[in-house]
Amino acid sequence: MAGTPSTPFDRQNQARITAVIDRPLHSLGFVYSNVSPEKITGHLTVSEPWCQPFKRMHGGVAAFVAEGVASAGAYFASGYQRVAGVQLSVNYIKPAFLGDQVDVEATRILLGRTIQVWEVQQWKTSPTSEERVLLSTSTVTLCILPPTKDSSGFEAAVKKYAKL
């Protein structure tokens, strides 16, 4: 799959596509903007349910997003095989606050037959400038699992949008 072009999603359909291919992240308001076997990008706006007291985004949300995005990337990169998280390491650098837009970028570091490693960076983007502030960086290790009979409907839905 190396060299496969990424698939940018039409802005108008991003939320609808995210709802189909990743319901848990969609429930957060996360939206995929670009998908490829090498890199995944997306964004979310920090909302009240995902904040600690003092209006800061909960660290567990950053971890949830990192694992979800890396899992999607590993799924595409493995040729639509099942994946499962093995290890997640998150380094929190700066906080995100209620209303902040958080951009997420996951990049594949290692593609093995049974193990993949992805690096996920989360950035706060200023609405008035192009300035980005690094919020967290994560490393996600995933295991490739044997296929099951019940995943064919999901695979068909993902292939419809991934065009990989």
N, C-alpha and C positions, 0 to 999 in steps of 0.2 A: 503494500500500500504506500510505500514511500513515493513521494512525488505526486501523490493525488492532490488535486487542487482543493482548497478549502471551499466551503459552501456558505457564503454570506446569506443571511435571511433577509427578505424584504421587511423593512421596519414595521409596516402595517400588520404583518402576519407573525411577528416574532413571538408575541405572547401566546397566540393560538398554537404555534408549533411547539413551544416549550411545554404547554399543557399536555400535548400528546406524547412527547418523548421523555419528559421528566416531571411527573406530577408533584413529587415532594418539593423540588426547587421552585416549581411554578407557584405552589402554595405560599411561598415566601415573597412572591413578586419578582423572583429572578427571571430574566429573559435571556435566552441564548441569542447572540448576534452572529456568530461565526463558528462553524464546526468543520474540523478535519481530523484525520488520524494523528496529526502531529501537534495541533493546537486548537484550543477551544476558548472562545471569549463570550462574555455576557455581562450583564449588569443588574443591579437591584437598587432600590431606594430604601433606606433604613426607615422602617415604620414602627409604630408604637409597640405592637406585640413582640417585637424582636429586640426590645431595649431592656437593659437593666435599669434600676433606679438611676437618676441623674441623666437620663436620655442617651446613654451610650449603648451602641450595638453590643449584644451579648457575645462573648467569645465563642460560645457554642455554636452560634449562627455562622461565624467565620469558618469554624471547623466543618460544620454541616455542608456549607457551600463548597469548600475545598474538596471534600470527599465526593460530593455529588458530581461536580464538574470533572474531576479526575476520573471518576467511574465511567462517565459518559464517554470521555476521550478513550479510555481503555477499551470500552465496548466497541467503539468504531474501529480502533486500531487493531483489534484482535479478529476482525472479520465477523463481528456480531456474535461473539461467544460470551457466555456468562462470565461476569467478573465479581470478585468479592474483595473488600478491603482487608489488608493484612496489617498495615501499620500506617498511622497518621501522626505527623509531627507538625505542630503549628507554632510559629514564633510571632507574637503580637508586638508590633512596633509602635503604632499610634492608634488612638481610638477613632471610630466613626460615630457620629451623633445622629439623632433623629432628623430625618430629612436629607441627609447626605446621600449622594449617589456613589455607589461602590462599583467600580469596574473590576472584572475578574478575568484573569488570563491564565490558562493552564497549558503547560508545554511538556511534551513527552521527553523524558530524559533517557529512559531505557525501555527497549522493546524486546522482550525475550519470549520464548515459547510458552512459558508458564508464569512469568513474573513481568510486570511493567512498573515503572516508577515515573511519576509525574510531579512537576513543580507547579504550584499554584500561587500566584501573587494577586493580592487584592489592593486596590488603589482607591483613594478618595479623589474625586474630580471636582474641581471648583466650577460652579455654574457660570462664573463671570470671566474665567480665563482658562487657558489650556493647562494650567498647573495641576500636577498629580502628586499626591502624597502617598507613599507606601504605607499601608496599614498592617499587612501581615504577609508572611511567606510560609508556605506549607510544602511538605514533601509527603506524597501519598504513594504507598506501595500496594499493588493489587495483584491478585492471583487470578489466572485464567482457569475457568472451570469447564468440565465437559458439558455439552449441550443437553437440554431437556426437551421433552416433547411439547410442553405447554408454553414455550416462549415464542412460537412462530407468529402469533398475532402481533406481539410487540415488535418483533424483528421487521415485519412487513411495514408497520407504521413508521419506524425509524428510517428504514430504507427509502421511504417515500420522500422524506425531507433531507436526508443526509446526502444523497446522490454521490456516494463515494465509489 
